Amino acid sequence: MNQSLEDQIARLRWYHRMELQPGLWTPGSMDGGKRLASIGMPDDLTGRTVLDVGAWDGFFSFEAERRGAKQVVALDSHAWDGSDWGTKDAFDLARKALGSAVGDIQISLTDLSPATVGVFDVVLFLNVLYHVRHPLLVLEKLAEVTGDFLILETHVDLLDNKRPAMVFYPGAEFAGDPTNWWGPNPALVEAMLRDVGFSEVKLYSQTPTASRMACALFREKTEQADRSVVAQQGRAVFHALK
Ligand SMILES: C[S@@+](CC[C@H](N)C(=O)[O-])C[C@H]1O[C@@H](n2cnc3c(N)ncnc32)[C@H](O)[C@@H]1O
């Protein structure tokens, strides 16, 4: 018996909230649509090739395709390999339901190279950097597969520190997630991107100070977090050109 799309969606675990048919949404906790403006994905990607590194359920891959990209490849490992983060079933169902031609490749970031994936005009590296144990090594690999333009979004820390610096989070210290390793500050992300070969790097957006302060106060009240530490943390998006 054919299951309805609604039933198939309900059977799976979702990260991204996406509309697969008019009015039919996946129940993910991450609303990519709300992040689009802060990421600054070009409105028109006509004729461009796009690699979405750490794509998970593929919201940003499908969005790049919707914006006219001629080829989009979604890349992931942890979230697709059936270990603790889940499987690729949700990505596969979304692709089918959307009638999408987005390609996929299941490899680890450490195996990224022009030989394994090719070179793409635009590379998306959204909320992955802080999960990476060896950030500079992986940024070197990302630079090799970026033909023109990289959009990098990451958790950031030490925001009052203007010198390039990064916090190491041992164990599950940051947000209870043992895969969160690093909290770089914007000066460090910019310096690393230049170091690995991007000629122009700019901070495109960053969590506003007022939001950080509000979050710090809230977490101090609700979980006795150190307000001065939390106030230094946020999200930032960088645009980098080869
Ligand atoms: C926080 S999620 C971000 C998902 C999506 N890019 C977004 O911004 O909504 C991090 C993603 O990076 C992937 N990831 C983490 N480490 C990886 C690695 N070493 N190789 C490939 N993918 C990795 C995870 O599987 C997960 O899909």
The ligand as a Gaussian input file, in Angstrom:
#p B3LYP/6-31G(d) Opt

LIG

0 1
 C       24.505000      21.848000      12.614000
 S       24.341000      20.838000      11.184000
 C       24.147000      22.058000       9.915000
 C       23.218000      21.603000       8.799000
 C       22.979000      22.632000       7.693000
 N       24.208000      22.978000       6.997000
 C       22.363000      23.881000       8.261000
 O       23.051000      24.909000       8.377000
 O       21.174000      23.863000       8.602000
 C       25.999000      20.255000      10.886000
 C       26.104000      19.298000       9.704000
 O       27.472000      19.067000       9.407000
 C       27.666000      17.680000       9.193000
 N       29.054000      17.333000       9.541000
 C       29.679000      17.525000      10.726000
 N       30.934000      17.046000      10.675000
 C       31.102000      16.541000       9.425000
 C       32.173000      15.882000       8.758000
 N       33.347000      15.677000       9.357000
 N       31.990000      15.498000       7.475000
 C       30.807000      15.728000       6.830000
 N       29.746000      16.343000       7.425000
 C       29.897000      16.732000       8.703000
 C       26.659000      17.011000      10.104000
 O       26.402000      15.675000       9.693000
 C       25.459000      17.943000       9.960000
 O       24.670000      17.604000       8.867000

